[in-house]
Amino acid sequence: MHVDYPSLAKTVAALTEGETDPIALMATIACEVHHADDRFDWTGFYRVVAPGLLKIGPYQGGHGCLTIPFERGVCGAAARSGEVQIVPDVDAFPGHIACASSTRSELVLPVRNGAGALIAVFDIDSDRPDAFTAEDARALSAILRDAFRDA
């Protein structure tokens, strides 16, 4: 099954209309995205809580790492660079943090508020290798941009 992104975008927009609380937005998006595709085994947010530090936020799936410094892992790379990270093989990513030993590939997208400040990263892990595409990154980036524009 692959995501029907136009339908997912409409659902998220309807559920989050008028919401400005970042945590409420994150919880809703994590739930909707996680259940949209069986490639997504862990779906959630790491929030920027201090300079150079991410802390786990709302997520779906097994336990995640509680804190991630910007210097470490795929989430840290996305936060540090402000760029989407598509990692087809996590074992080949220097400094990958194995929060779950089953994870084979990962997609991490920076999350910005309406003022353009980085407030979090959105992390999706898959137990399948090479699970993510540029289309996933494009469509999810648009959903995140629309959802957090007033946060």
N, C-alpha and C positions, 0 to 999 in steps of 0.2 A: 504494500500500500504506500502510495506517495501522497503528500499533502496537497489538498485542494486549497492553494494559498488565497485565491480570491474569496472563497467561502470563509476561511480562517480569519482573514483580515476583517471581513464584515462582522463575524461573531465577536472578535475581540473589540472592535469599535463599538458595537452595541452594548457589550457588557461593561465597558469602561467609560462610556459617554459621561462627561461632566466630572469624572474622578480626577483629582489632582494629587492624592496621596501616593507617593512612590511605592510604598510597601503593598498597598492594596492593588496597585497596578501590577506589580511584580508577581504577587500571588495568583492573580487571575490569568496573566499571560503564561506563567509557568505551567499552570494546570491545563489550559487550552492547547498550548503547543505540545506538551508532553503526550497528550492523548490523541493528537492529530496524526501521528505516524508511528508505526511499530519499530522504526529505526532508532527512535529516541528513547534511550534507556535511562538517562538521567538528564533532567532539564531544570535549570534554575539560575538564580542570580547570585553574584558576589558583589556586595555593595562597597563603594569607596567609603571607608570610615575614618581614615587619617591619611596624611600624605604618604603615598607609596604602600598602602595597606588595603587589602580587600577582606571582607568578612562575609560569611555565608548569609544569604537572604532566603526568601521563599523559594522552595524547590519541590520537585516531584521525583521520586525514586529512592534509592538507598541513601545512606549517610554520605555527606560530602565532607571535604576538608573544612575546618572551621575558619581558618585564616590563610590567606595567600599573599605574600609580599609581591609587589610589582616585579621584582627581580626573578621570580620563579614561575615556571610552568607556562602553559598555554594561556591561562587566564591572565597571568602577570604580563605576558607579551602583548596581549590585546589591550590591557590597561595602559601599559607603558608606551606603546606605539600609537594607540588610538585607531588601530586598523583591525579589520576582521582577520581572524586566524582560522584557516581550514587545514586541519591536520589529518591526512589520510591514514597515517600509521604513528600512533603516539609513542611507540618504542623508538622511533627514529627522530623524535623531537628532543633536542638537547634540553635537559633540565625538566622534562615532563614530571609532573607530580601524580603518582598513581593513587588517587583517592579510592578507586575501585580497581581491583586487579583484572576485572573482566573487560574494562574499556579498551577498545582497539582504535577508535578514531574520535575526533573532537571538532566541534565548531564553536568558536567564541566570538561574540559580537560586542563592541563597545556600546554602552547606553548613555545617551546624553539627555539632559533636560532641555527645556525650551531656550535657555540662555546659552546652550552649547557646552556646559560643564559636564565632564565625565562623572556620572553618579554611580555606575555599576558596569559589570560585564554580564552578558547572558551566555551561559555555558550549556551546550548540549553534548552529551557523551553517547557514543554508540558502541555496543559490543561487537558490531560488524566492522571490518576494515573498510576504509575508503567509502564511508556511508554518506558523506555530505558533498553537495554540489554548489557551484556558484549561484544557481537559482535559489537554493535554500538560503544562502547568505543574502542575496538581493531582496528576496521576499520578506525574510525575517527582519532585516534592517529597516525596511519600509514600515512594517508593523510596529516595531519599537519606536521609530521616529514619530509616527502618528500618535502612539499611546502616551509618550512622555513629553510631548510638546508643551503641555501646560503644567508639568510636574515641577 
